[in-house]
């Protein structure tokens, strides 16, 4: 066909543009990591269903974090995650860049509890709620149909006014919260903070959240304060699609050092320091016989390796 074409150069240009468009379209198309049959089967097993809402102050990264979770399920591609704002379905939401209505999405996720049964499939019903004060009723509606709430806090800005409002709503509805400290990438890449300074920021955000929980806590809920050593606090970046908690690193180091995971989790947060020369743990930063202060365990074993990767 090319030989018979009167304008071979025009045809080649057309062919190149067509192939380029196909490659671009393919890069933005992804297939889900689950089937309708899998979702339908797991809907009958209520013990493997989790319903949770994402609550936070405006612009703390709820929709971006939700995008990353949806990308993990294969519903949107990795290139779209962060910019797609998948749960902002209305035209005015896309135009303003602000969530107005609570939007739900079902995700399929396999989780291994290390109980010898292998990975168990779970159905996650995730609801992205607005962060603006004018749409607080949407947050209440989302909380009333969910089991738990993931509170997202910007590690740079810390707890804001609306963070307290949504946490108070969550506790009023007796919905147990967990915490996600977002935008850790800004500490590393933008502000280029030292690991010890980052630890201070994280601790301040966690303490502020716990003060709010203690203020509005319902006695019937028991102790719902969040703590990294309990596994109820995670750190990460919704924009870049990565995150971690203390338990994840404790599992790695516990296997390496031959100690219990729960004991290692407690050592990974707070005033705990590892003396490499004596191979011992201490709660004193500069014990006798050390020329310089010891690095905090959280900074030495978690943030320093992540800094090197970034």
C-alpha positions in Angstrom: 0.0 0.0 0.0 2.9 2.4 0.9 4.5 1.8 -2.5 1.3 2.6 -4.4 0.6 5.7 -2.3 1.2 8.9 -4.1 2.3 10.7 -0.9 4.4 8.1 1.0 5.9 10.7 3.4 2.3 11.8 4.4 1.3 8.1 4.9 4.4 7.5 7.2 3.5 10.6 9.3 -0.1 9.4 9.6 1.1 5.9 10.6 3.5 7.3 13.2 0.8 9.5 14.7 -1.6 6.5 14.8 0.9 4.2 16.6 1.8 7.0 19.0 -1.9 7.5 19.9 -2.4 3.8 20.4 0.6 3.6 22.8 -0.6 6.6 24.8 -4.1 5.2 25.1 -2.8 1.8 26.1 -0.7 3.4 28.9 -3.8 5.0 30.4 -5.9 1.9 30.2 -5.6 -0.7 33.0 -7.4 -3.9 33.9 -8.8 -4.4 37.5 -7.0 -7.0 39.7 -10.3 -8.6 40.4 -13.3 -10.0 38.7 -17.1 -9.5 39.3 -17.3 -13.2 40.4 -14.6 -12.6 43.1 -16.4 -9.6 44.5 -19.8 -11.4 44.4 -18.3 -14.4 46.3 -16.7 -12.3 49.0 -19.9 -10.4 49.6 -21.3 -13.5 51.3 -18.4 -13.6 53.7 -19.1 -10.7 56.0 -16.0 -11.3 58.2 -13.8 -10.3 55.2 -15.7 -7.1 54.4 -14.3 -3.7 55.7 -16.1 -0.4 55.2 -14.1 2.7 55.9 -14.3 6.4 55.2 -11.4 8.8 54.6 -11.7 12.0 56.6 -9.4 15.0 56.9 -8.9 18.7 56.6 -9.3 20.3 53.2 -6.3 19.8 50.9 -4.5 17.3 53.2 -4.6 14.7 50.4 -7.7 12.5 50.9 -8.6 12.2 47.2 -5.0 11.7 46.1 -4.5 9.0 48.6 -7.8 7.3 47.6 -6.5 7.5 43.9 -3.4 5.5 45.0 -5.5 2.9 46.7 -7.8 2.6 43.6 -4.7 2.3 41.5 -3.4 -0.6 43.6 -6.7 -2.4 42.9 -6.1 -1.9 39.2 -9.1 0.3 38.4 -7.0 3.2 37.2 -3.4 3.2 35.9 -0.3 4.3 37.8 0.1 7.3 35.5 -3.4 8.6 36.4 -3.1 8.0 40.1 -2.9 11.3 42.0 -4.1 13.4 39.1 -7.3 11.5 38.1 -9.3 12.3 41.3 -11.3 9.2 40.5 -13.8 9.8 43.4 -14.5 13.4 42.3 -17.2 12.4 39.8 -19.1 15.7 39.5 -18.0 18.4 36.9 -17.8 21.1 39.6 -15.6 18.9 41.8 -13.1 18.4 38.9 -13.3 22.1 38.0 -12.7 23.4 41.6 -10.4 20.6 42.7 -12.4 20.1 45.9 -14.5 17.1 47.0 -18.2 18.1 47.5 -20.0 14.8 47.7 -19.0 11.6 49.5 -18.2 8.9 46.9 -17.8 5.2 47.5 -15.8 2.6 45.7 -15.3 -1.2 46.3 -11.8 -2.6 46.2 -10.5 -6.2 46.3 -7.4 -6.8 48.4 -5.6 -9.9 49.6 -4.1 -9.8 53.1 -1.9 -12.3 54.9 -2.4 -12.3 58.7 0.6 -14.6 59.2 -1.7 -17.3 60.8 -0.7 -20.0 58.4 -3.9 -19.7 56.3 -2.2 -17.7 53.5 -3.6 -14.6 51.9 -7.3 -14.0 52.5 -9.3 -11.9 50.1 -11.0 -8.8 51.6 -13.6 -6.5 50.2 -12.8 -2.9 51.0 -15.7 -0.4 50.7 -13.9 2.9 50.7 -15.7 6.3 50.9 -13.9 9.5 50.1 -15.5 12.4 52.0 -15.2 16.2 51.7 -12.8 18.2 53.8 -14.4 21.6 53.5 -16.4 22.8 56.5 -19.4 23.6 54.4 -19.9 19.9 53.5 -19.7 18.5 57.1 -23.0 16.7 56.6 -21.5 14.5 53.9 -18.8 13.4 56.4 -21.5 12.4 58.9 -23.4 10.5 56.3 -20.2 8.6 55.3 -19.3 7.8 58.9 -22.7 6.4 59.7 -22.3 3.6 57.1 -18.7 2.7 57.8 -16.9 0.6 60.5 -13.7 2.7 60.7 -12.3 6.1 59.7 -8.9 6.8 58.3 -7.8 10.3 59.4 -5.4 11.9 57.0 -3.0 14.5 58.4 -0.5 16.6 56.4 2.8 16.1 58.2 3.9 19.7 57.2 0.8 21.5 58.3 -0.1 19.2 61.2 -3.6 19.0 62.7 -5.9 21.7 61.4 -9.3 23.1 62.4 -11.3 20.7 60.2 -9.2 17.7 61.4 -10.7 18.3 64.9 -14.2 18.7 63.4 -14.1 15.4 61.5 -12.5 13.5 64.4 -15.2 14.8 66.7 -17.9 13.6 64.2 -16.2 10.2 64.0 -16.1 9.8 67.8 -19.7 11.0 68.1 -20.8 8.2 65.7 -18.6 5.8 67.6 -16.4 5.0 64.6 -12.9 4.0 65.5 -10.2 6.1 63.9 -6.7 5.2 62.5 -4.2 7.8 61.3 -2.3 8.3 58.1 0.5 10.9 58.2 0.5 12.1 54.6 3.0 14.1 52.4 6.1 12.6 53.9 7.8 13.0 50.5 7.7 16.8 51.0 9.8 16.4 54.2 12.4 14.5 52.2 12.4 16.1 48.8 11.1 19.7 49.3 12.3 20.6 52.8 15.2 18.1 53.0 14.7 17.6 56.7 16.9 15.4 58.9 15.3 12.2 60.1 15.3 13.5 63.7 13.3 16.6 62.6 10.9 14.4 60.7 10.4 12.3 63.8 9.5 15.5 65.7 6.9 16.5 63.1 5.3 13.1 63.0 5.2 12.9 66.8 3.6 16.3 67.1 0.9 15.4 64.6 0.2 12.1 66.4 0.1 13.8 69.8 -2.3 16.5 68.5 -4.7 13.8 67.1 -4.6 11.9 70.5 -5.4 15.2 72.4 -8.5 15.6 70.2 -9.5 11.9 70.7 -9.0 12.2 74.5 -11.2 15.3 74.5 -14.2 13.9 72.6 -13.8 10.2 73.4 -16.8 8.1 74.3 -16.3 5.9 77.4 -18.1 3.0 75.7 -15.5 2.9 72.9 -12.6 2.3 75.3 -9.1 3.4 74.4 -9.0 4.4 70.8 -5.9 6.6 70.9 -3.5 6.0 67.9 0.1 5.0 68.3 2.7 3.7 65.8 3.7 0.9 68.1 0.1 -0.3 68.1 0.0 -0.4 64.3 -2.7 2.2 64.1 -0.5 4.9 62.5 0.9 4.8 59.0 3.2 7.2 57.1 3.5 7.8 53.4 2.8 9.8 50.3 -0.6 9.6 48.6 0.8 11.4 45.5 3.7 9.0 44.9 1.7 5.9 46.0 3.9 4.6 48.8 3.4 4.1 52.5 4.6 2.1 55.6 3.9 1.5 59.2 6.2 0.5 62.1 4.9 -3.1 62.0 6.2 -3.6 58.4 9.8 -2.7 59.4 9.5 -4.4 62.8 8.7 -7.7 61.0 11.9 -7.3 58.9 14.2 -6.4 61.8 12.7 -8.9 64.2 13.5 -11.8 61.8 17.0 -10.4 61.3 17.8 -9.9 65.0 15.8 -13.0 66.2 13.4 -11.2 68.6 9.6 -11.0 68.9 7.8 -8.7 66.4 5.7 -7.0 69.1 8.8 -6.2 71.2 10.5 -4.8 68.1 7.5 -2.6 67.3 7.8 -0.9 70.7 11.5 -0.2 70.1 10.9 1.3 66.7 9.1 4.3 68.2 9.8 6.7 71.0 13.1 7.2 73.0 14.7 3.9 72.0 18.3 3.8 70.7 20.4 0.9 69.5 24.1 0.8 70.5 25.8 -1.0 67.6 29.1 -1.4 69.5 27.6 -3.2 72.5 24.7 -4.7 70.5 22.2 -3.4 73.2 19.1 -1.3 73.3 18.9 1.8 75.6 16.5 4.7 76.3 19.4 7.1 76.8 20.6 8.9 73.7 24.2 9.2 74.8 25.1 6.5 77.3 28.4 6.2 79.1 31.3 5.3 76.8 29.8 6.8 73.6 31.5 9.7 72.0 28.5 11.0 70.1 24.7 10.7 70.6 23.1 7.6 69.3 20.5 7.9 66.4 16.9 7.2 67.4 15.7 3.7 66.3 12.9 5.1 64.1 15.4 7.4 62.3 18.2 4.8 62.0 16.1 1.8 60.9 13.2 3.4 59.0 13.7 7.0 57.9 17.4 6.9 56.9 16.9 3.9 54.5 13.8 5.7 53.0 15.8 8.9 52.6 18.5 7.0 50.7 15.9 5.4 48.4 14.3 8.8 47.6 
